[in-house]
Amino acid sequence: MITEYYDLVKKILEETPLARDKDCFLVSLIWHYELKGIDDKNTILLMLGRGDLSNYESIGRARRKCQELNPHLRGTRWNQRHEVLEDEVKKDLKVIESSFHQQFGDNSEVKDGDLFKE
């Protein structure tokens, strides 16, 4: 499914930076393209209900894959989110390492920092 949307998502991300951080905006652009001028609300809702429009989650997966393979297409919030997550993981690993030393003692063969080096 991802490959079905990949090229279109990549093109939109290249041309519309706002879509890099907002899946709802990206999906709306794709659905607008798919609807090709259909203005009737009932028809649009019927198409959505029948699954005639691209799947929201599949578009999101395609965006994540596209941004994984093309870092220049990542949104401004990507770095912010990943910096915070990286810091949280490092803190968690230090807690685990500390817990290990408390449980097995400092006389074990593992020295501070050996378990989870950066």
N, C-alpha and C positions, 0 to 999 in steps of 0.2 A: 504494500500500500504506500509506503513512504516514497518509493521511486516514482509512483504515479504523480505525486505532487511536487517532488523535489525541484525540478527545473522551473516550474511556475513560481514556487516559493522563493527560490534563489533570485529570480528576476525581480520579484517584488521587493525583496530585502535590499537588493542593489539600488533600486530606483526610489524606494520609500523608506528612509531611515526610521520613521515613527513605527513602522510595522515590526521593527527588530525587537522592541520591548513589549509590544501589545498584541497578543494573539487574537483578541477580539477584533482589532483593527485589520489585522492580516486576513482573518476569516471573512470579514465584511468585504474586503477588496476582491477576494476570490469569488465569493457568492455574487457580488455585483457583476463580475465578469461572466459567471455562469448563467445568470438570469438574462443577460443580453437584452435589456430594455423591457422586461416584463414588469408592468407597474401594478397589476391587480394584486391587492393584499391576499385575497383568498387563494389565488393561484400560487403565490409565493409560499404561503403557509402549507398548502397542500403538497407542494414540491418538497418542502422541508420535512413534513410529516412522512412522506413516502420514502425519504432518503435519496431524493434525486439530486440534492446538493452535496457537495463534498463534505465529508465527515470532519467535524470540528477538531476532534482529537487527532485524527490522521494528519491534518494540517499542522497542528502543534508539534507532532513528532517529526514531521518533515522539516519544520523550522529548526528544531533542536539539532537534528542531524546536519542540516545545512550549516548551522553556526558552528557545530563541532568541526566540520571539515573546512570551513572558511571563517577563521577567527575575525577577519576584518568586517564580517557581517553581524557580529555580536552587538547587541544594544548597549547603551550606556549603563544600564542597571546590571548587566552580566558581571562585570568586574566587581561591583559593589557586593553583589550576592555571594560571589565565590571567595572574595577576601574574608567576609564574615564567616562563611562556612569553614574555610581553611583554618582560621583562628580557633573556632569552636572544636574542630577535630584535633588540633594540636593540644588544646587544653584537656580534652577527653583522654588523649593518649598519655599525657603526663599523669593524670589521675590513675589510669590503669597501671602505669609503670610504678607509681608510688605504692599502689595497693599490692602489686607483686612483691616489692621489697618488704613491705610490712608483713606479708604472709610468709615469705620464704627467707626473710632476713637479708642483711647486707653482705653476708658471707657467701652468697651464691656466686656462681661464676659470671653472672650477668652484672655488668657495672652500670652506673647511672648513664642514661642516654643510649645504651646499647640496644634496648628493645625497639625503640621507635626513632631512629635517626631520620633527620630531614633529608 
